[in-house]
Amino acid sequence: MKTLHDIEINPGLLWDHDFSPAEMQQERFLIWYLGRLLERGTAAEVKRLPREVIAQYLDRLSLSGRVRRFWQWYLQEV
């Protein structure tokens, strides 16, 4: 299954939630999932995320300060 923006969903990151397939196609889920993926995903999963999607949603993601600061730096400098 994939999200909006065609991002592959790792079922292992959903262990504590019960989302329907319809919910997984909504922007609200995408925002939640991007935050979860940037905090807990593997390097390979994060590497597959389109930079423009991270930039578009970064301000709306629930991230630790350390992770948010990294992505702010990365998007400005790299």
Backbone as XML, in Angstrom:
<?xml version="1.0"?>
<chain id="A" units="angstrom">
  <residue number="1" name="MET">
    <atom name="N" x="0.842" y="-1.175" z="0.000"/>
    <atom name="CA" x="0.000" y="0.000" z="0.000"/>
    <atom name="C" x="0.888" y="1.240" z="0.000"/>
  </residue>
  <residue number="2" name="LYS">
    <atom name="N" x="0.394" y="2.296" z="-0.627"/>
    <atom name="CA" x="1.145" y="3.550" z="-0.713"/>
    <atom name="C" x="0.275" y="4.723" z="-0.270"/>
  </residue>
  <residue number="3" name="THR">
    <atom name="N" x="0.935" y="5.807" z="0.107"/>
    <atom name="CA" x="0.261" y="7.035" z="0.531"/>
    <atom name="C" x="0.081" y="7.963" z="-0.664"/>
  </residue>
  <residue number="4" name="LEU">
    <atom name="N" x="-0.474" y="9.115" z="-0.379"/>
    <atom name="CA" x="-0.406" y="10.206" z="-1.345"/>
    <atom name="C" x="1.063" y="10.398" z="-1.684"/>
  </residue>
  <residue number="5" name="HIS">
    <atom name="N" x="1.371" y="10.905" z="-2.796"/>
    <atom name="CA" x="2.751" y="11.088" z="-3.262"/>
    <atom name="C" x="3.450" y="9.751" z="-3.486"/>
  </residue>
  <residue number="6" name="ASP">
    <atom name="N" x="2.682" y="8.665" z="-3.497"/>
    <atom name="CA" x="3.196" y="7.339" z="-3.868"/>
    <atom name="C" x="4.315" y="6.837" z="-2.951"/>
  </residue>
  <residue number="7" name="ILE">
    <atom name="N" x="4.230" y="7.127" z="-1.663"/>
    <atom name="CA" x="5.233" y="6.691" z="-0.695"/>
    <atom name="C" x="4.821" y="5.327" z="-0.149"/>
  </residue>
  <residue number="8" name="GLU">
    <atom name="N" x="5.731" y="4.369" z="-0.256"/>
    <atom name="CA" x="5.471" y="3.004" z="0.224"/>
    <atom name="C" x="5.288" y="3.010" z="1.741"/>
  </residue>
  <residue number="9" name="ILE">
    <atom name="N" x="4.270" y="2.305" z="2.228"/>
    <atom name="CA" x="3.973" y="2.246" z="3.659"/>
    <atom name="C" x="4.633" y="1.010" z="4.270"/>
  </residue>
  <residue number="10" name="ASN">
    <atom name="N" x="5.377" y="1.226" z="5.342"/>
    <atom name="CA" x="5.975" y="0.137" z="6.107"/>
    <atom name="C" x="4.982" y="-0.250" z="7.206"/>
  </residue>
  <residue number="11" name="PRO">
    <atom name="N" x="4.341" y="-1.420" z="7.115"/>
    <atom name="CA" x="3.364" y="-1.827" z="8.125"/>
    <atom name="C" x="3.952" y="-1.891" z="9.535"/>
  </residue>
  <residue number="12" name="GLY">
    <atom name="N" x="5.250" y="-2.118" z="9.644"/>
    <atom name="CA" x="5.892" y="-2.169" z="10.950"/>
    <atom name="C" x="5.858" y="-0.844" z="11.696"/>
  </residue>
  <residue number="13" name="LEU">
    <atom name="N" x="5.663" y="0.246" z="10.983"/>
    <atom name="CA" x="5.578" y="1.558" z="11.629"/>
    <atom name="C" x="4.153" y="1.891" z="12.064"/>
  </residue>
  <residue number="14" name="LEU">
    <atom name="N" x="3.211" y="1.015" z="11.755"/>
    <atom name="CA" x="1.803" y="1.259" z="12.085"/>
    <atom name="C" x="1.323" y="0.384" z="13.236"/>
  </residue>
  <residue number="15" name="TRP">
    <atom name="N" x="2.211" y="-0.307" z="13.901"/>
    <atom name="CA" x="1.853" y="-1.331" z="14.876"/>
    <atom name="C" x="0.894" y="-0.840" z="15.955"/>
  </residue>
  <residue number="16" name="ASP">
    <atom name="N" x="0.957" y="0.425" z="16.314"/>
    <atom name="CA" x="0.131" y="0.938" z="17.412"/>
    <atom name="C" x="-1.086" y="1.727" z="16.934"/>
  </residue>
  <residue number="17" name="HIS">
    <atom name="N" x="-1.390" y="1.651" z="15.640"/>
    <atom name="CA" x="-2.545" y="2.352" z="15.067"/>
    <atom name="C" x="-3.299" y="1.410" z="14.132"/>
  </residue>
  <residue number="18" name="ASP">
    <atom name="N" x="-4.558" y="1.715" z="13.933"/>
    <atom name="CA" x="-5.393" y="0.912" z="13.032"/>
    <atom name="C" x="-5.999" y="1.840" z="11.986"/>
  </residue>
  <residue number="19" name="PHE">
    <atom name="N" x="-5.322" y="1.976" z="10.855"/>
    <atom name="CA" x="-5.783" y="2.843" z="9.771"/>
    <atom name="C" x="-6.465" y="2.009" z="8.696"/>
  </residue>
  <residue number="20" name="SER">
    <atom name="N" x="-7.554" y="2.526" z="8.165"/>
    <atom name="CA" x="-8.210" y="1.864" z="7.036"/>
    <atom name="C" x="-7.463" y="2.236" z="5.754"/>
  </residue>
  <residue number="21" name="PRO">
    <atom name="N" x="-7.623" y="1.445" z="4.698"/>
    <atom name="CA" x="-7.002" y="1.808" z="3.417"/>
    <atom name="C" x="-7.426" y="3.200" z="2.940"/>
  </residue>
  <residue number="22" name="ALA">
    <atom name="N" x="-8.672" y="3.570" z="3.178"/>
    <atom name="CA" x="-9.143" y="4.903" z="2.775"/>
    <atom name="C" x="-8.417" y="5.997" z="3.555"/>
  </residue>
  <residue number="23" name="GLU">
    <atom name="N" x="-8.204" y="5.779" z="4.851"/>
    <atom name="CA" x="-7.494" y="6.769" z="5.667"/>
    <atom name="C" x="-6.051" y="6.938" z="5.195"/>
  </residue>
  <residue number="24" name="MET">
    <atom name="N" x="-5.454" y="5.850" z="4.733"/>
    <atom name="CA" x="-4.065" y="5.907" z="4.285"/>
    <atom name="C" x="-3.894" y="6.710" z="3.002"/>
  </residue>
  <residue number="25" name="GLN">
    <atom name="N" x="-4.970" y="7.070" z="2.365"/>
    <atom name="CA" x="-4.911" y="7.875" z="1.146"/>
    <atom name="C" x="-5.162" y="9.353" z="1.418"/>
  </residue>
  <residue number="26" name="GLN">
    <atom name="N" x="-5.350" y="9.711" z="2.678"/>
    <atom name="CA" x="-5.654" y="11.095" z="3.035"/>
    <atom name="C" x="-4.391" y="11.856" z="3.437"/>
  </residue>
  <residue number="27" name="GLU">
    <atom name="N" x="-4.445" y="13.163" z="3.251"/>
    <atom name="CA" x="-3.301" y="14.004" z="3.608"/>
    <atom name="C" x="-3.001" y="13.925" z="5.102"/>
  </residue>
  <residue number="28" name="ARG">
    <atom name="N" x="-4.027" y="13.826" z="5.914"/>
    <atom name="CA" x="-3.833" y="13.738" z="7.367"/>
    <atom name="C" x="-2.950" y="12.532" z="7.726"/>
  </residue>
  <residue number="29" name="PHE">
    <atom name="N" x="-3.203" y="11.391" z="7.091"/>
    <atom name="CA" x="-2.371" y="10.208" z="7.323"/>
    <atom name="C" x="-0.951" y="10.455" z="6.821"/>
  </residue>
  <residue number="30" name="LEU">
    <atom name="N" x="-0.830" y="11.048" z="5.645"/>
    <atom name="CA" x="0.494" y="11.316" z="5.079"/>
    <atom name="C" x="1.335" y="12.140" z="6.047"/>
  </residue>
  <residue number="31" name="ILE">
    <atom name="N" x="0.751" y="13.164" z="6.621"/>
    <atom name="CA" x="1.474" y="14.017" z="7.568"/>
    <atom name="C" x="1.907" y="13.206" z="8.785"/>
  </residue>
  <residue number="32" name="TRP">
    <atom name="N" x="1.008" y="12.400" z="9.324"/>
    <atom name="CA" x="1.350" y="11.552" z="10.463"/>
    <atom name="C" x="2.455" y="10.566" z="10.077"/>
  </residue>
  <residue number="33" name="TYR">
    <atom name="N" x="2.290" y="9.917" z="8.928"/>
    <atom name="CA" x="3.232" y="8.879" z="8.506"/>
    <atom name="C" x="4.617" y="9.456" z="8.204"/>
  </residue>
  <residue number="34" name="LEU">
    <atom name="N" x="4.684" y="10.608" z="7.582"/>
    <atom name="CA" x="5.994" y="11.225" z="7.313"/>
    <atom name="C" x="6.738" y="11.487" z="8.616"/>
  </residue>
  <residue number="35" name="GLY">
    <atom name="N" x="6.028" y="11.995" z="9.620"/>
    <atom name="CA" x="6.651" y="12.215" z="10.918"/>
    <atom name="C" x="7.165" y="10.924" z="11.520"/>
  </residue>
  <residue number="36" name="ARG">
    <atom name="N" x="6.348" y="9.888" z="11.449"/>
    <atom name="CA" x="6.740" y="8.577" z="11.983"/>
    <atom name="C" x="7.947" y="8.036" z="11.219"/>
  </residue>
  <residue number="37" name="LEU">
    <atom name="N" x="7.914" y="8.180" z="9.910"/>
    <atom name="CA" x="8.997" y="7.661" z="9.073"/>
    <atom name="C" x="10.309" y="8.405" z="9.321"/>
  </residue>
  <residue number="38" name="LEU">
    <atom name="N" x="10.257" y="9.716" z="9.439"/>
    <atom name="CA" x="11.485" y="10.477" z="9.684"/>
    <atom name="C" x="12.047" y="10.211" z="11.073"/>
  </residue>
  <residue number="39" name="GLU">
    <atom name="N" x="11.187" y="9.883" z="12.030"/>
    <atom name="CA" x="11.638" y="9.577" z="13.393"/>
    <atom name="C" x="12.104" y="8.129" z="13.545"/>
  </residue>
  <residue number="40" name="ARG">
    <atom name="N" x="11.397" y="7.191" z="12.896"/>
    <atom name="CA" x="11.619" y="5.772" z="13.196"/>
    <atom name="C" x="11.928" y="4.892" z="11.990"/>
  </residue>
  <residue number="41" name="GLY">
    <atom name="N" x="11.896" y="5.455" z="10.802"/>
    <atom name="CA" x="12.128" y="4.652" z="9.601"/>
    <atom name="C" x="13.595" y="4.291" z="9.424"/>
  </residue>
  <residue number="42" name="THR">
    <atom name="N" x="13.840" y="3.353" z="8.540"/>
    <atom name="CA" x="15.217" y="2.965" z="8.228"/>
    <atom name="C" x="15.844" y="4.013" z="7.305"/>
  </residue>
  <residue number="43" name="ALA">
    <atom name="N" x="17.158" y="3.985" z="7.226"/>
    <atom name="CA" x="17.850" y="4.913" z="6.323"/>
    <atom name="C" x="17.383" y="4.711" z="4.886"/>
  </residue>
  <residue number="44" name="ALA">
    <atom name="N" x="17.178" y="3.466" z="4.489"/>
    <atom name="CA" x="16.727" y="3.179" z="3.118"/>
    <atom name="C" x="15.340" y="3.761" z="2.857"/>
  </residue>
  <residue number="45" name="GLU">
    <atom name="N" x="14.445" y="3.669" z="3.845"/>
    <atom name="CA" x="13.095" y="4.226" z="3.683"/>
    <atom name="C" x="13.138" y="5.745" z="3.572"/>
  </residue>
  <residue number="46" name="VAL">
    <atom name="N" x="13.909" y="6.361" z="4.440"/>
    <atom name="CA" x="14.009" y="7.822" z="4.430"/>
    <atom name="C" x="14.648" y="8.300" z="3.131"/>
  </residue>
  <residue number="47" name="LYS">
    <atom name="N" x="15.633" y="7.581" z="2.650"/>
    <atom name="CA" x="16.319" y="7.957" z="1.407"/>
    <atom name="C" x="15.366" y="7.981" z="0.217"/>
  </residue>
  <residue number="48" name="ARG">
    <atom name="N" x="14.338" y="7.146" z="0.245"/>
    <atom name="CA" x="13.376" y="7.088" z="-0.862"/>
    <atom name="C" x="12.351" y="8.219" z="-0.834"/>
  </residue>
  <residue number="49" name="LEU">
    <atom name="N" x="12.289" y="8.970" z="0.259"/>
    <atom name="CA" x="11.320" y="10.066" z="0.338"/>
    <atom name="C" x="11.739" y="11.201" z="-0.586"/>
  </residue>
  <residue number="50" name="PRO">
    <atom name="N" x="10.819" y="11.706" z="-1.372"/>
    <atom name="CA" x="11.160" y="12.852" z="-2.222"/>
    <atom name="C" x="11.453" y="14.092" z="-1.360"/>
  </residue>
  <residue number="51" name="ARG">
    <atom name="N" x="12.557" y="14.722" z="-1.644"/>
    <atom name="CA" x="12.966" y="15.921" z="-0.908"/>
    <atom name="C" x="11.858" y="16.971" z="-0.890"/>
  </residue>
  <residue number="52" name="GLU">
    <atom name="N" x="11.188" y="17.150" z="-2.034"/>
    <atom name="CA" x="10.147" y="18.180" z="-2.111"/>
    <atom name="C" x="8.953" y="17.862" z="-1.214"/>
  </residue>
  <residue number="53" name="VAL">
    <atom name="N" x="8.677" y="16.590" z="-0.973"/>
    <atom name="CA" x="7.578" y="16.217" z="-0.071"/>
    <atom name="C" x="7.967" y="16.549" z="1.369"/>
  </residue>
  <residue number="54" name="ILE">
    <atom name="N" x="9.199" y="16.240" z="1.748"/>
    <atom name="CA" x="9.666" y="16.587" z="3.096"/>
    <atom name="C" x="9.585" y="18.099" z="3.287"/>
  </residue>
  <residue number="55" name="ALA">
    <atom name="N" x="10.075" y="18.849" z="2.327"/>
    <atom name="CA" x="10.061" y="20.313" z="2.424"/>
    <atom name="C" x="8.633" y="20.848" z="2.516"/>
  </residue>
  <residue number="56" name="GLN">
    <atom name="N" x="7.740" y="20.281" z="1.742"/>
    <atom name="CA" x="6.349" y="20.752" z="1.720"/>
    <atom name="C" x="5.660" y="20.562" z="3.071"/>
  </residue>
  <residue number="57" name="TYR">
    <atom name="N" x="5.941" y="19.471" z="3.750"/>
    <atom name="CA" x="5.207" y="19.127" z="4.969"/>
    <atom name="C" x="5.994" y="19.318" z="6.263"/>
  </residue>
  <residue number="58" name="LEU">
    <atom name="N" x="7.254" y="19.666" z="6.201"/>
    <atom name="CA" x="8.102" y="19.694" z="7.393"/>
    <atom name="C" x="7.489" y="20.480" z="8.550"/>
  </residue>
  <residue number="59" name="ASP">
    <atom name="N" x="6.941" y="21.643" z="8.287"/>
    <atom name="CA" x="6.389" y="22.473" z="9.363"/>
    <atom name="C" x="5.162" y="21.853" z="10.020"/>
  </residue>
  <residue number="60" name="ARG">
    <atom name="N" x="4.559" y="20.880" z="9.377"/>
    <atom name="CA" x="3.336" y="20.265" z="9.905"/>
    <atom name="C" x="3.585" y="18.906" z="10.557"/>
  </residue>
  <residue number="61" name="LEU">
    <atom name="N" x="4.829" y="18.439" z="10.555"/>
    <atom name="CA" x="5.145" y="17.113" z="11.082"/>
    <atom name="C" x="5.434" y="17.164" z="12.574"/>
  </residue>
  <residue number="62" name="SER">
    <atom name="N" x="5.047" y="16.106" z="13.268"/>
    <atom name="CA" x="5.368" y="15.951" z="14.679"/>
    <atom name="C" x="6.738" y="15.273" z="14.762"/>
  </residue>
  <residue number="63" name="LEU">
    <atom name="N" x="7.758" y="16.081" z="15.084"/>
    <atom name="CA" x="9.135" y="15.587" z="15.125"/>
    <atom name="C" x="9.813" y="16.054" z="16.402"/>
  </residue>
  <residue number="64" name="SER">
    <atom name="N" x="10.782" y="15.287" z="16.862"/>
    <atom name="CA" x="11.602" y="15.743" z="17.980"/>
    <atom name="C" x="12.421" y="16.946" z="17.504"/>
  </residue>
  <residue number="65" name="GLY">
    <atom name="N" x="12.868" y="17.758" z="18.437"/>
    <atom name="CA" x="13.658" y="18.932" z="18.078"/>
    <atom name="C" x="14.905" y="18.583" z="17.291"/>
  </residue>
  <residue number="66" name="ARG">
    <atom name="N" x="15.572" y="17.509" z="17.699"/>
    <atom name="CA" x="16.804" y="17.075" z="17.032"/>
    <atom name="C" x="16.540" y="16.693" z="15.583"/>
  </residue>
  <residue number="67" name="VAL">
    <atom name="N" x="15.489" y="15.941" z="15.335"/>
    <atom name="CA" x="15.167" y="15.507" z="13.970"/>
    <atom name="C" x="14.713" y="16.698" z="13.130"/>
  </residue>
  <residue number="68" name="ARG">
    <atom name="N" x="13.899" y="17.568" z="13.701"/>
    <atom name="CA" x="13.438" y="18.756" z="12.965"/>
    <atom name="C" x="14.619" y="19.639" z="12.569"/>
  </residue>
  <residue number="69" name="ARG">
    <atom name="N" x="15.530" y="19.881" z="13.510"/>
    <atom name="CA" x="16.699" y="20.718" z="13.210"/>
    <atom name="C" x="17.543" y="20.102" z="12.103"/>
  </residue>
  <residue number="70" name="PHE">
    <atom name="N" x="17.712" y="18.779" z="12.115"/>
    <atom name="CA" x="18.472" y="18.128" z="11.053"/>
    <atom name="C" x="17.828" y="18.399" z="9.701"/>
  </residue>
  <residue number="71" name="TRP">
    <atom name="N" x="16.519" y="18.188" z="9.581"/>
    <atom name="CA" x="15.856" y="18.355" z="8.289"/>
    <atom name="C" x="15.822" y="19.812" z="7.852"/>
  </residue>
  <residue number="72" name="GLN">
    <atom name="N" x="15.707" y="20.734" z="8.784"/>
    <atom name="CA" x="15.786" y="22.153" z="8.415"/>
    <atom name="C" x="17.165" y="22.459" z="7.849"/>
  </residue>
  <residue number="73" name="TRP">
    <atom name="N" x="18.207" y="21.972" z="8.523"/>
    <atom name="CA" x="19.574" y="22.161" z="8.027"/>
    <atom name="C" x="19.741" y="21.500" z="6.663"/>
  </residue>
  <residue number="74" name="TYR">
    <atom name="N" x="19.331" y="20.257" z="6.550"/>
    <atom name="CA" x="19.509" y="19.496" z="5.315"/>
    <atom name="C" x="18.838" y="20.189" z="4.134"/>
  </residue>
  <residue number="75" name="LEU">
    <atom name="N" x="17.634" y="20.640" z="4.320"/>
    <atom name="CA" x="16.901" y="21.270" z="3.217"/>
    <atom name="C" x="17.505" y="22.614" z="2.810"/>
  </residue>
  <residue number="76" name="GLN">
    <atom name="N" x="18.197" y="23.270" z="3.736"/>
    <atom name="CA" x="18.834" y="24.548" z="3.411"/>
    <atom name="C" x="20.231" y="24.371" z="2.818"/>
  </residue>
  <residue number="77" name="GLU">
    <atom name="N" x="20.956" y="23.376" z="3.302"/>
    <atom name="CA" x="22.378" y="23.267" z="2.973"/>
    <atom name="C" x="22.731" y="22.229" z="1.910"/>
  </residue>
  <residue number="78" name="VAL">
    <atom name="N" x="21.948" y="21.205" z="1.787"/>
    <atom name="CA" x="22.324" y="20.100" z="0.883"/>
    <atom name="C" x="21.585" y="20.222" z="-0.427"/>
  </residue>
</chain>
